[in-house]
Amino acid sequence: MEKIKRYFLPESEIPTEWYNIQADMKTKPQPPLNPVTRQPMKAEDLYPIFAKECSNQELNMTDRWIPIPEEVREMYKYYRSTPLVRAYGLEKALGTSAHIYFKNESVSPMGSHKLNSAIPQAYYCKQEGVTNVTTETGAGQWGASLSYAASLFGLDAAVYQVKISYEQKPYRRSIMQTYGAQVTPSPSMSTRAGKDILTVNPNCQGSLGTAISEAVELARTTPNCKYTLGSVLSHVTLHQTVIGLEAEKQMEMAGEYPDMVIACFGGGSNFGGISFPFMRHKITGVPGKTHTRFIAAEPASCPKLTKGKFCYDFGDEAGYTPLLPMFSLGHKFQPANIHAGGLRYHGAGVVASQLLKEGLMEAVDIKQLESFEAGCLFARAEGIIPAPESCHAIAATIREVKKLKPGEEKVILFNLSGHGLVDMASYDKYLSGDLINYELTDNDIRKNLDEIGNLA
Ligand SMILES: *Cc1c(COP(=O)(O)O)cnc(C)c1O
C-alpha cells in the first residue's frame, strides 16, 4: 500500500471557530492587575490599548467556541489548511518505530504561524474604526506578519524593532517596509520610555521589553491607534488554535491520535495553538484521549518554564503593561543573544502558566547547539530548513524518541512553527562552529526574580 505523506483539509473543513480553553479550565487564570492601582482589570480597562474584541476575548472564561469572522476565514484560505506531514524521513534518520507527524506552519506567506493572529487582530481594529496599529518585534517575524495584515485591511503600521535585530537582520526589516510599515529601531528618541533608556545608556542594543514599552506608549498617545501583540496574551493563543483544530481532523484522517504533542515556547502561542484543542479532551475526560503528554520546548538561556517563578510580573521592562500571573524570569531579565529570537522573552502566557502549575503540561529546556543539531538533521531528512525557534521542538521530539524502547510505536505530533530561510546567518554560524551554548547560573536567575516577588 502506498503511504500517505501529507494530509490536507478541503476549504470547507477549515475551522469556523477558535477554541477557548479558558472556558474548560477547572481553575481559571487569575486576572491581570492594573499596573498602578494593583486592582483586577476588566475587559473595558484594556480597551484604551487593544482592540475591544481582543480585550473581550482575553478575559472570556465562558465561551468555549469563538466564531472566526468570515473576512478572516477568507484570508486564512490563502494558505490554510497547512499540511500535516508524516515525517517518514526523520523516522528513518532516527531509526525509530515511533510515528512522527508535524504540522507545517511554515507554508504561510510569512513563513511562520504568526499570521494566524495578525489577520484577526488587524481585522478587529479595522472593524472598530482604528486607523493605526503599533507593535514591537525582535527577529521580525511578528512585525512582518502584522505589517502584511495591516496592509490587507488598509491600516498604517508602526513597528519598533529591537535595535540589535534591526541592525543584524536587515532582511526582515526590508520585508516589513515592503508591506509599507514604518520601522523604528528601539530604543528610540520618539518615546519617553526610549529617551529614558538612551539617556542612561546611549549604546543600549534594546530588548523586547523596551520595544513593548515604546509601542504601548505610542498607542496610548496617538488617536485611533491600537497596540497589537504577537504572543503571550490569551487572545493571541486563541487565534492560533486553528493549528490544533486542523491537526485534530488531519490526525483523524491518518487514523491516529497523538501520545505526545510538542512545540517550542516563546510566549506560548504556537504551543497553545497546537496543544489546546487536544488538551480539551484531557481536561474534559474523553475516554482514550486523556493520556496525551504536552511538552513545551524552551531555550536553556531563557528558561522561564523550567526555572522561572510563578507570580505577578510586568510584560515589559518599563512596567507599563498590566501585571500578569505567569511563570517569569523577571521583567528586567536580559536573555543572551541566542538566534531563536522569538523565544527570548522573560514571561510565559497566562493560560500555559496555569496549566503548567496544574501539571497538565510539561516543559524541557534545550541548549542552542542541540537545537541547531536537530534542525540540520531535520533539514536533511525532510528538506525544510526549520526556523531556529522550531529547532527546539524538533530537538525535544528527538529526545523523546531516544527514550522509547525498541519497537515502541508512540505517536508524536510536533509543530513546525516556521522555516528558517531568513535566518541563514544563524545556520552559517552554527556550521562554521562559531555558535556557543549560554550557561545561566542560579545566581543570574535569582537576581531578577528577587525583585518581582512583591509586585502584587
Ligand atoms: C515567534 C515565533 C515563535 C515563538 O512564539 P510563540 O508565541 O511561543 O509561539 C516560535 N516560532 C516561530 C517561527 C516564531 O516566529
The ligand as an SDF file (V2000), in Angstrom:
LIG
                    3D

 15 15  0  0  0  0  0  0  0  0999 V2000
    7.5360   33.9990   17.3210 C   0  0  0  0  0  0  0  0  0  0  0  0
    7.8840   32.6260   16.9850 C   0  0  0  0  0  0  0  0  0  0  0  0
    7.8890   31.6200   17.9660 C   0  0  0  0  0  0  0  0  0  0  0  0
    7.6210   31.8680   19.4130 C   0  0  0  0  0  0  0  0  0  0  0  0
    6.3950   32.4200   19.7570 O   0  0  0  0  0  0  0  0  0  0  0  0
    5.2450   31.6130   20.4800 P   0  0  0  0  0  0  0  0  0  0  0  0
    4.2280   32.6300   20.8200 O   0  0  0  0  0  0  0  0  0  0  0  0
    5.8220   30.9720   21.7040 O   0  0  0  0  0  0  0  0  0  0  0  0
    4.7430   30.6260   19.5270 O   0  0  0  0  0  0  0  0  0  0  0  0
    8.1730   30.3260   17.5620 C   0  0  0  0  0  0  0  0  0  0  0  0
    8.4690   30.0310   16.2870 N   0  0  0  0  0  0  0  0  0  0  0  0
    8.4870   30.9760   15.3300 C   0  0  0  0  0  0  0  0  0  0  0  0
    8.8380   30.5800   13.9210 C   0  0  0  0  0  0  0  0  0  0  0  0
    8.1850   32.3040   15.6320 C   0  0  0  0  0  0  0  0  0  0  0  0
    8.1880   33.2300   14.6810 O   0  0  0  0  0  0  0  0  0  0  0  0
  1  2  1  0
  2  3  1  0
  2 14  2  0
  3  4  1  0
  3 10  2  0
  4  5  1  0
  5  6  1  0
  6  7  2  0
  6  8  1  0
  6  9  1  0
 10 11  1  0
 11 12  2  0
 12 13  1  0
 12 14  1  0
 14 15  1  0
M  END
$$$$
